[in-house]
């Protein structure tokens, strides 16, 4: 039995949603090719705390036919795609009642991270959150998982990790974490009866 479990946010603790970038491209009649560079390039440093998404978005929004403010864009983004999965949160509650520490583990820039933690209320369901903008590394880096294990005060093999991105699962496994690919709660229950 693990001493701590890390749960991914998007697609695990948060219900899987269509990519917001695709949704907004459709709604605002913007070719996705105009949006993709932001998500592939400028977003990455924001997610590890090295850039501010508001400054980066300001360069793109006029090209995306967005006429409102950057803050309004972020509000629309977050309210559109941040929907807690109550079944998963109940599962987290069950694990915590058994004495297992549970943490939210997610690649997030600071505004969306804070929204998830406080406005959506996920922070109250976990023993802590490890957002990439605070950790300083994304989950695609072994340093992310080494840092998290150090902060929790456990050996990697004492930690279980669930994510719907196989790449992140593989990175976690590479540092000794008991990592699993998530498709549903049934996957989790099969490993943790």
N, C-alpha and C positions, 0 to 999 in steps of 0.2 A: 504494500500500500504506500502511495507517495505521501510525502510530508507536505507538499505544496503542489497546486495545479495552476498552470497558466492557461487562460482562455483567450483566444483571439476575439477581437470585437466584430468587425464586419464579416458577416457570414456565419458567425458562431453566436456570440452574446447579442449581436444585433442581427435582425432578420436580413437575409440576403436580398439585395435590391438590384435592379438594373443599374448599370454604371450611370452616375449622375451626369457625367460628361456627354454620354450618348443622349440622355433625356433632354438636356438643355440644347444640344446641337439640333435635335429634332424640333423642339418647341420654338426656338428662335431662328430656325432656318439658317443654321451656320454649318458649312461643310466641316465634318469632323476633323479633317486634315488641319484646320485652323486651330483646333482645340488641343489636339494630341501633343504638340510640342510642349505645352505648359505642363501637362500631366507626366510626360516622360522626362522633362528636364527641370524646370523651375520648382516644381512641387517637391522634388527629392531633398534639396537642402533645407526646405521649410520643415520637412518631416524629421530632420535630425537637429533642429534648433539653430541652424546656421543662416537662415533667411526668414523674412516675415512675409507670409502669404499675401497680406493686404498690399504690400508694395509690389509684389510680383504680379498679382492679379490686375492691378491698375494698368499695367502695360498691355494686357490682353482684352479686357472687357469691352473696350470700344470696337474691337475687331469681331467680337462675338455678339454684336447687336444688343448689348446690355446697356440700357440708358440710365439705370438707377445707380446707387452708390455701391462701393465694394462691400460695405457692411450688409447691405440689403441682399447682395449676391450670396454672401456667406450664410445669412439667415435662411434664404431660400434653399440653398444646398443642404444645410444641416436638417431643416425641418422636413425636407423631401426624403432624405435617405437614412436618418437615424431613428430606427424603430426597434426598441429592445424586444428580445425574444423572451417572453415571460416563462416559457417552459424551461429554457436554459437557465434563467435566473433562479427558478425554483430548484433546479438541479444543483446550482452553485450553493444555494442555501442549505440543501441536504448535506453536501460535502462539508461545509463549514460546521454544521451541527455535529458531524462526526469527528471534528477536531482537525480537519485538513484545511490549511490556509489556501485561499483561492485569490488569484490576481488576474486582472485584465491586462493583456499583453498585446499592444497594437502599434502599428506604424501610423502616427498621427502628427499633424502640425498642431501648434498650440491652441488655436481657436476651436478647432473641431474636437481636439482632445478635451478641452475644458467643457465644451458643450456636452460631450458624451458623459463626462464625469459628473457634472453638476446639473445642467438643465435636463438632460435625459435621465439623470439620477443613477447611473450605473455605479458610480463611486460608492454609494451606500450598500451595494450588494456584494462588494468584494473587500478583501483585507487590504487591498492597495491596487494601484494602477502603475503599469510600466509603459508609458507612451514613449515612442522613439524620440520625440522632441526633447524629452527630459533625460532620457538615457544617453543621448548623443550618438546613437547608432540605430540603424534599421534592423529588422529581423532577418534581413539577408546577410547580416554580418555575424560571425561567431562572437564578436565582442559584445553584441547586444546580450546574448544569453549568458556569457561569462559575467557581465556586469550585473544582470538581474540575479543570478545565483549568489553573487557576492553580497548584494543588497539584502536578499532574503536571509542570507546566512546559512545556506544549505549547499551540499555537494550537488553537482548536476544530476547524478543518478537518483537523488532523492526527490527530484522535480519531474512532474508530468506536464506535457504541453500539448494543446489541441489547436489546430489551425486548418483552414480550408485551402491553404496554399502549400502544395507539396514542397516547393523550394524552401519555405521557412521551416517545414518539418525536417527536411534533410539537414539544414544548417544546425538546428537544435540537436539533432541526433549526433552530428559531428563533434559536439562538445560533451556528449555523454548524457544528455537529457532524454528521458523516456518520452519521445515525441510521436504523435499520432495524427493522421489525416482525418479531418472531420467531414462527414457528409450528413450526419444526423445524430440526434441524442442516442439512438440505438447503438451507434459505434461506441460512444462513451460508456454506455451501460454494459456492453459486451466486455470491455476492458476493466470496468469498475462495477462489479455486480453489487 
